[in-house]
Amino acid sequence: MFKYSAKLACVVALVLSGCGGAPEQQPSESETLESTEQGLIWACDGTRSFNRYWKVNGVEVGREYCDCDGTLSEFGQLTGRYSQTHNFYCN
C-alpha cells in the first residue's frame, strides 16, 4: 500500500510541475529587439490643435499641422520617427 501511495504521489507531482522538457528559448543575437516605442499618434479630429514633425536619422523630412476644424495639412514625407507639439484645445 505504501509503494502504491508513493508512486501515485510521484505521478501527481510530475503532472503538477509540468513536463519540463526543452529549455526556454532565448532570442538569437541576430534578432533585433526595440527598446523604445513611439507615443500614440494624435488624431486630427477637431479636439486639439497640434504640429507633428517627422525625422529620419535626425533630419526633418516632413510636417503636419492640425487645425480646430479637423483640417490636417501635410508637407514632405511622413515617415520615420515623429514628435508632436500641442498648441491648444479646441472649443
Backbone hydrogen bonds in HBPLUS format (Angstrom, degrees):
<---DONOR---> <-ACCEPTOR-->    atom                        ^
c    i                          cat <-CA-CA->   ^        H-A-AA   ^      H-
h    n   atom  resd res      DA  || num        DHA   H-A  angle D-A-AA Bond
n    s   type  num  typ     dist DA aas  dist angle  dist       angle   num
A0005-SER N   A0001-MET O   3.06 MM   4  6.32 159.0  2.11 148.5 153.8     1
A0006-ALA N   A0002-PHE O   2.90 MM   4  6.11 154.9  1.97 149.1 156.3     2
A0007-LYS N   A0003-LYS O   2.92 MM   4  6.11 161.1  1.96 149.9 154.6     3
A0008-LEU N   A0004-TYR O   2.93 MM   4  6.08 161.9  1.97 148.7 154.0     4
A0009-ALA N   A0005-SER O   2.92 MM   4  6.05 153.2  1.99 142.6 150.0     5
A0010-CYS N   A0006-ALA O   3.03 MM   4  6.27 152.0  2.11 144.8 152.0     6
A0011-VAL N   A0007-LYS O   2.98 MM   4  6.27 159.4  2.02 152.1 157.4     7
A0012-VAL N   A0008-LEU O   2.98 MM   4  6.18 163.4  2.00 150.3 154.7     8
A0013-ALA N   A0009-ALA O   2.95 MM   4  6.09 156.1  2.01 143.7 150.6     9
A0014-LEU N   A0010-CYS O   2.96 MM   4  6.19 155.4  2.02 148.4 154.6    10
A0015-VAL N   A0011-VAL O   3.02 MM   4  6.24 158.9  2.06 149.8 155.4    11
A0016-LEU N   A0012-VAL O   2.93 MM   4  6.11 163.3  1.96 152.5 157.0    12
A0017-SER N   A0013-ALA O   2.98 MM   4  6.02 145.1  2.10 142.3 151.2    13
A0018-GLY N   A0015-VAL O   3.42 MM   3  5.47 154.5  2.49  99.1 106.3    14
A0031-GLU N   A0028-SER O   3.12 MM   3  5.38 152.4  2.20 105.7 114.0    15
A0090-CYS N   A0047-THR O   3.01 MM  43  5.21 170.7  2.02 118.6 121.7    16
A0049-SER N   A0088-PHE O   2.80 MM  39  5.44 169.9  1.81 170.8 174.3    17
A0087-ASN N   A0049-SER O   2.79 MM  38  5.32 158.9  1.83 145.1 148.5    18
A0050-PHE N   A0066-CYS O   3.34 MM  16  5.33 143.8  2.48 125.6 135.6    19
A0066-CYS N   A0050-PHE O   2.90 MM  16  5.33 168.2  1.91 168.7 167.9    20
A0051-ASN N   A0085-THR O   2.94 MM  34  5.28 156.1  2.00 148.2 156.0    21
A0085-THR N   A0051-ASN O   2.80 MM  34  5.28 162.6  1.83 155.8 161.0    22
A0052-ARG N   A0064-GLU O   2.86 MM  12  4.98 158.8  1.90 144.5 148.0    23
A0064-GLU N   A0052-ARG O   2.83 MM  12  4.98 140.6  1.98 147.5 152.8    24
A0053-TYR N   A0083-SER O   2.82 MM  30  5.34 163.2  1.85 158.8 164.6    25
A0083-SER N   A0053-TYR O   2.93 MM  30  5.34 143.8  2.07 142.7 154.2    26
A0054-TRP N   A0062-GLY O   2.86 MM   8  4.91 179.0  1.86 140.3 140.5    27
A0061-VAL N   A0054-TRP O   2.81 MM   7  5.70 159.6  1.85 141.0 147.9    28
A0055-LYS N   A0081-ARG O   2.72 MM  26  5.32 163.9  1.75 161.4 166.0    29
A0081-ARG N   A0055-LYS O   2.90 MM  26  5.32 148.4  2.00 168.1 161.9    30
A0056-VAL N   A0059-VAL O   2.93 MM   3  5.34 157.4  1.98 145.6 146.4    31
A0059-VAL N   A0056-VAL O   3.03 MM   3  5.34 165.8  2.05 115.2 119.3    32
A0077-GLN N   A0061-VAL O   2.82 MM  16  5.48 153.6  1.89 142.8 137.5    33
A0063-ARG N   A0075-PHE O   2.84 MM  12  5.14 155.5  1.90 142.1 148.3    34
A0075-PHE N   A0063-ARG O   2.84 MM  12  5.14 155.5  1.90 161.9 158.7    35
A0065-TYR N   A0073-SER O   2.87 MM   8  5.09 151.7  1.95 142.1 151.4    36
A0073-SER N   A0065-TYR O   2.81 MM   8  5.09 165.2  1.84 154.5 156.4    37
A0067-ASP N   A0071-THR O   2.98 MM   4  5.34 160.8  2.02 150.7 156.8    38
A0070-GLY N   A0067-ASP O   3.01 MM   3  5.57 158.2  2.06 120.2 123.3    39
